[in-house]
Amino acid sequence: MPEGIVTTDGDAERIFLAYSAAKLKQLSGRIAACLDRLSYEQVWARGGESENAVGNLTLHLCGNVRQWIGTGVAGRPDVRVRDREFRARGDIQPAELRERLEGVAAEAAAIIEGLAPERLTETVVIQNYSLTILEAIYHVVEHFAQHAGQILFATKQLTGEDLGFYRHLASGAAPHSETTP
């Protein structure tokens, strides 16, 4: 499991919740590391109008996580304007994007960590989809991972650098604290 997760029993629901929260935090941290490496111009670079910049993907993740976990799971008001996430064209600095994403991910992780396991089978409606809370959490982590992968790939292309997230797998590398990728 990602760093910081220790399970002491075979409670599948608790393991799922802990792992999901930890994965959101881990991926958020990786995106933050990318935002720290990229210039303002690189964060908002796009090859064409049909492509999304790293900045757009970051805003999209903030909106998606807030809507699906904050609204769908925790019952908070839905303030998302999805189209605005993709219309943005360089009006936010990388440090502010990082701060927003880390805040949203931490908030969602806290909601997930505090969720009573019996709520996982509760049905909710998010974006007109009727699904269980377990399915909503699974969707958010999967969706977050897909866009994190895009951001990591774009960062490698834009900087020409290895991001170092898997150096621990090289022979002779120092041990690491993660038990899963």
N, C-alpha and C positions, 0 to 999 in steps of 0.2 A: 504494500500500500504506500501511497505518498507519505513523505516525512510527517511525523507527528501522530500517526494513527496506530494505536495499539488496541487490539481486540483480545479480550480475555475469555470469550465464550463463543459458541457457535450460533448466536442470534443473527440470522441472515438479514433481518430488517435493519438492525443496528449497524451491521457491517456495511450494508448498502448505503445507508444514510451517511455514515462516517466517511466512507470512501468517496461518495459523490461530493461532499463538502470539501474534502481534501483535494480532490482532483480539480475542482473549480479554482481553489486557491493556488494550486500548483501552476495551472495553465495561465491564470491571471498574472502570476509572477513571471512566467516566461514571456508573455506579451509585454509586460512592463520592462523587462530587460531589452526587448526589441525596441520599444519606444525610446529607451535611454540611448540606444545606439544610433538612432535615425535622426537626421536633421528635420526641421520643419518641412522643407521642400520634399524630402524623401517620404515623410509620413503622408503627404498629400499628393504624391506622384501617382499618375495613372497613365497607362498606355493608350487609352481611348475612353470615350464616353460610356462604353458598355462595361468598363472595368471599375472595380472599387479600389480606392486607396486604402492603405493601412488605417488611416483616420476614420474612413467610413465604416470599415469592418469593426473597429473598436467601438464607435458609437452604436453600431448595430448590436453588438454583444451586450452593451449596457442596456439598451432598450429591451432586447429579448429577455435577458435574465430578470430584469426588473418586472417585466410584464408576466412572465411565466411563473417565477418564484414569488416575487413580492405581491403581485396581484392574484395570480391563480392559486397559489398555495397559502399565502399569508392573509389574503383578503384585503390588501391595501388598494387604494384608488388607482385606476389605470390612467396614467398620464402620458402614455406612449404615443408619439406621432411617428410611426415607422418610416414614412416617406422622407422625413427630415433627416434621418440617419444617412440616407443615401444622397440627398441633395447637398449636403455640406461640401464646401470646396475650400478648405484651408482656413477656417475661421477660429480654430482652436489649437493652442500650442500642444506639443507632445506631452509636456509635463502635466497639463490639465487633463488630457486624455487618460494618461496613466493614473492620475488621482481618481478620476471618475470610475474607471474600470476596477481598480483595486477596492474602492468603496462599495461598488455594486456587488462584486464577487464576495467580499467579506460579509456584507449584509445577507446575501443569499445563502452563504455557507452557514451563517448563524441560524437562519430560518430552518435550513435542512437539518442541522445538528440538533436543534431543539424540537424537531417534529416528533410527535408521538407515533411509534411504529404502526399502531392500529389505523392511523390516518392514511397510510399508503394505499389502501384499497378504496378510499373515498373518491367519488367521481366529481370532477370539476369541469368547467367549460372555459377554455382559453382560446382566443382567436376563432371562436365557433367550433372548436374541436372538443368533443366530449371524451375525456380520458381519466384514468386514475392519477392520483398524485404521484405514485411510483412512476408511471409512464411520463408524466410531466417532468419529473426530475431527470429521468433517463434521457429524455429528449434534450433538455437544457445542457446536460454534460456532453452529450454527443454533438450537439450543434456548436457548443463552445469549442470543443476539440477540433472540429472541422475548420472553423475560422481561425483558431490559433495556429493550425497547420499552415493555412494560407499566409498568415502574418509572418510566421517563422520563415517560410520559403521566400517571401518577398524581401524580408530583412537580409537573408543570405544573398539574394540576387543584388540588392541595392548596395550592400557593404562589401561583398566578396569575402566575408568572414565566416568561420565556423562559430556557431553560437555556444558551443561547449556543453550543451545539456547532456550529452552522452559520452563525455570523455572518460567517465568511470568504467566504461566497458572496454577500453583499450587495455591490452595486456600490460601488466605492470603498473596500472593506474592505482591511485589510492582508493581504499574502500569507500563506499558511499552509504548513505543512510536509507535510501529508498529500497523497498522490496519489490516494487513493480514499477514499470516505466510511467 
